[in-house]
């Protein structure tokens, strides 16, 4: 049993149980969900090819662009992730047919944001925006019954939509990092690490203080007792700054780290991480978050390597 004191607030226990012991869904369903969002993005650009820069030229154009984003992206995604979750595959087929129809009507499939020298940057920006939106939507919706339980984070083994959160952020940061873009920094590694991790550490301590002061529910099986998402990102940033690998070799190092960590898991680490027993030391109380720092840099290096090779 856990060695740290439990809250006397019964509502907190109920909320923790609501997001605990979840088996997840399947990789096929998760892929269908994400492909729905990708098709919505393509539909938005197919229906209206106006770019963001064009929309910013006037307030009227900007408001029209925001309205289109809400109609084609925000509202459909919200519905697919909640009330239409049981029809996710039907939605996928329907969106695909709509995309084919609009493409045939316009007799072109060339999208402005996928052409020209800034195509890669525009695609990455779209990925970052969609990822941030999905993250915010899931975090806010997971505490409500309208959000399917199979999309929330799994307890032990399995796959779910929210399990992709931290890895997606690490991958995004890797693809847009200076190393992946072969940009040399004039600062030393420790100055660069301090600059990038200070906001994350401040956010991490702010979240820790707020959850403790408000007695907010914290699922300790996710990161641990005191650890959180921001500490993980800060730790990855520090470790990758210390071991600054050239982009052309980072993919190899990332693969070695991922394979090595998986081997460590299969040889007994998974038993320790999945155990409910915790000591009084910092590592034992936050074992899930701290041990994730051994594998998250591998994903970061892998993302940097894929960007450098043009994947």
C-alpha positions, 0 to 999 in steps of 0.5 A: 500500500502507499505510504503517504497520507490519503485525503479525507475528502470523499469527493477527491477519492471518487474523482480519482477512481473515475480516472483510474484502472482504465484499460484503454482502447485499441491502436486502430481506434486511436488511429481512426480518431487522429485520422478524423482530425487530419481529414478535418484539417484537409477539409478546412484547407480544401474548402477555403485555401486562404492562408493565415497571413492572408486572413490577418490582413483585415479584421473581417478576414481574420474573424472569417478564418476563425469561424471556419476553424471552429466549424471545420475543426473545433466543433467536429473534433469535440463531437467525434471525441465525445457524443460521436465516439461510438461512430468514429469509423463511420465518421472517418469514412464520411469525412474521407468521402467529403474530402474526395467530393470537394477535391473533385469539385475543385478539380485540384488537390494542391493545398497552398500550405503544402506547396513552396519552400515553407511547406514543411514549416506550415505542416509542422505548425498545423501539427502543433496547433492540432496537438495543442487543441486535442490536448486541451480538449482531452484534459478538460473533458476527461473529468466528465462522463461524456468523454469515453473512458477508453480514451483516458490514460491507461492504468498499466498496459494498453493504448489510449488517446491520452497516452500519446500526450507527453510523447507528442510534446517531446516529439514536437519539441524535437522536430522544432529544436535548434539541433534538428534545424542545424542552428548553432546557438551562441550560448553555452549548453547550460545557459541554453538549458536554463533558458528553456527549462526555467518556464517549465520548472516554474509551471511545474512547481505552480501546478504542484502548489495549486494541486496541494493547496486545493486538494485537487485529485492527482492520479499517482499512477500517472507521474507519481505523488509530486511529479507532473508533466512540466517536470518531465519536459524540463528534465528532457530538455536538460538531458538533451542539452547535456548530451548534444548529439548532431542531428544526423546521429540523433536518430541512431541514439534515440533508437538505442535508448528506446530499445534499451529501455524496453529491454530494461522493462521486460527484465523487471523494471515494469514490476517495480513501476507497476507496483503500488508500494512506495517508500518515503524517498523522492524517487520511490514516490515519483518513480513513474515520472522520474524513470520516464526521463530514461526513455523520453530523451530517446524519443526526442533524439528520434524526432530530431533525427527524422527531421534532419533526414527529411522524414 
